[in-house]
Amino acid sequence: MFIASLAVLSSFLVSQAVAHGGVTTYVIGGERTTYPGWQPYNTPTGQKSIGRPYSVSLTYFSKISCNNNGQASAGQLSATVAAGTAITAKWSQWTHAEGPVTVYMAKCSGSCSSNSSNSLKWFKIAETGLISGTLGKGSWGNGEIMKTLSYTTNIPASLAAGEYLIRHELLALHQANTPQFYPECAQLIVTGGGGKTPSGSYLVSLPGAFSMSDPGVNVNIYAADAQTITTYKVPGPAVWNGQ
């Protein structure tokens, strides 16, 4: 019975991974350089990716940094990218239009492969929340992901060279007061740059940057007032502009 239950659970998780999708590819500098993302529905044995291992979705915070225990994979790779270069995450599919997209980075101490993502300090480099309309009937960052299955941002041109984790998160708000987090991380080696790093309120811990009671997390898009509210604050710190 226990073995059968595990088999059913495994099948469910695979179906959820396929249904919601994940970052299948990271594209650096247009289409010139591509790297495979992590494949959570395949065996980890033999996988070589710049993506950190991850599961499917999270409704709790203990693994919110990279959707795993904080570790690199056995076949972990890192992508070299010049500061100021565009990086695009591509998803296999995405099915939830309501909610924000955020991109964070964290500087590693030495090699990122020896760093736990849970112990790093993170800063936000991009976000797309409520674009237009109301909380209940508006256009969201997640809706844009559904159209293109991709999200592009630039590594800050002034960022100091070094090894970093980059973290893309889709926060799905389609279930009332039951937010679903889909964070994924990848390893980068940033070159060039202007030697700057964020400080103060731009730096946060994950977990720690927000909670389930955060007004940007605990959202009921079906409530009566949500049909008229036209403002939304994306959870977490302000976006670091490179200054």
Phi, psi and omega in degrees: 000314180298315179297318179298320180296320177297320180296318178296315179299317180299317179297320180297315181295321177298314181296324179293320179298316181291322184292317184273334181083172179202174179289111180271334186211141169248129181246127183246126177066060183075223180257015187289321184227125179235148178227142178287145172275174177290146179245095187291341181268000174253162176296140178292340182298122177086354180288132176235115187206153171283345178287140172285151175302144177209166179262232185245282177226164180232137168239019178219170192252353186297334181242026189290340184296305182224018178062033174205195181276008177102001190262158169278164177276167178294331180251034187297134175245164173229142179260135176273130183217135178283140176305139183093350183278147177284141173230132183242129171264133179243130180261154176287319174194166179204137193238003184238117186277337188265125176134166185267158171249134176227152175230125179243162168225158176216132179278131180271157172267105186074222181287132178297330182297340179259007181253136171279131180296337182286343184258000185269163173258130188251150173224147185269132179249349179197152174202149171221111182257238177281115185277316180200164178081202184254169178303322184275333185222040184253179176261129187240164174303320179297327177295325176293324176300319180299327182286318189246345185054035180203159176213126184245134173218168180253137169297128182309129184296333182270358186296139179295145177296153178151186180264136185222156162261141171245138188230119174258134179227130170253121178255111183268127183246021187285345176253125186303122176057022176228074183293146177239124182258134178234077179267144175217144183237157174218159183258134180232150168244107184272132179244164179070228177081180183250013175077013183259148174223147180288162179213179175062227186290348177288337183265130181223163173261150174230109007284162177133336184287335179201170183224175180296338180271356178303135182298340176274353180252312182275079187238132173248098184288354180260355179294156183300317183289336179294342181280351179238345181285128184246010179239150180204130176259119178295134180300153177099187184284174173293156177290132176281124184268007177092003181269000000 
